[in-house]
Amino acid sequence: MGIIWTIIIGFVAGVVAKFIMPGSNEPSGFVLTTILGIIGAFVATYLGQSLGWYAPGEGAGLIGAVVGAIVVLVVWGALAGRNRAA
């Protein structure tokens, strides 16, 4: 159930992160933004468990997932921008 919850939270976090960070370097497709949000939720869950913020098996909350999604979107934008310049 933890993975399903992380995916649902990641979906919402991806949408929220896209509204917070609209820009030209971020992915423009809804599906890609959602996938990056889910990845961000998994990143936030892993980092939160590693730092002791979340118990083992506990997923990231919405705020942590949004922060993780924003980090993933920034990294994606930096990598996509670098590939376009090359």
N, C-alpha and C positions, 0 to 999 in steps of 0.2 A: 504494500500500500504506500510505502514511503516514496518509491520511484514514481508512481502514478501521481502522487501529490506534488512532487517536485516538477513533473512535466506540466501539470495544470498551473502551478504557480509560475513556472517559467514562461508559459504562454502569455499569461497576464503581464508578467514583468517585461517581456519583449515588446508588447504593445505599449505599455507605459513608458519604457525607455525610449521607444521611437518617438513618442510625443514629446518627451523631455528634450531629446537630442535630434531634432530634425536637421538634416544637412545633406550635402551633396555626396559626401564620401561614404555615408552609411548605406547599407543595402536598401534598395527602394521597394523590393517586393515584400508583401505581407508574409508570405510563407518563409522567406529567408530571415526576416526580422524575428518571426516567431521561433524559428530554429535557433537563432543566436540567443534569444531570450531563454530558451530551455537550456542551452549550453551555459549561459550565465548563471542560471539557477543551480545547475550541477557544480559549477565552479564555486559559487557562494556556499553551497552545502559542504563541499570538500574542505574549503578553507575554514569555514566555521567549525567543522568537526575537528580539524587539525589544531585550531587555536583554542579549542575547548568551549566555544560559544554555544555549540549544539551538542546534544548527547548523541552517542552512536545510534544510527538509524533514524535520527531526527533530521528533517529537511530544513532548508533555509526558509525563513519567513518572507513575506512579500517585499519588505524593505531591503533585506539582504539580497534577494533575487534581482530586484531592480538595480541595485548597485552592481551586482555581478554582470547583469545584462548590459549596463552602461559601459563597464570595463571592456566587455567583449566587443561591443559596438565601436569603441574607441580604437581598440587593437585592429579590428576589421577595417576601419576607415584608414588607419595608418598603413596597413599592408596593401589595401586596394589603391591608395594614393601613390604609394611607392611603385606599384606595378604599372600604373598608368604613366608615370613619369619616365619609366624605362623604355 
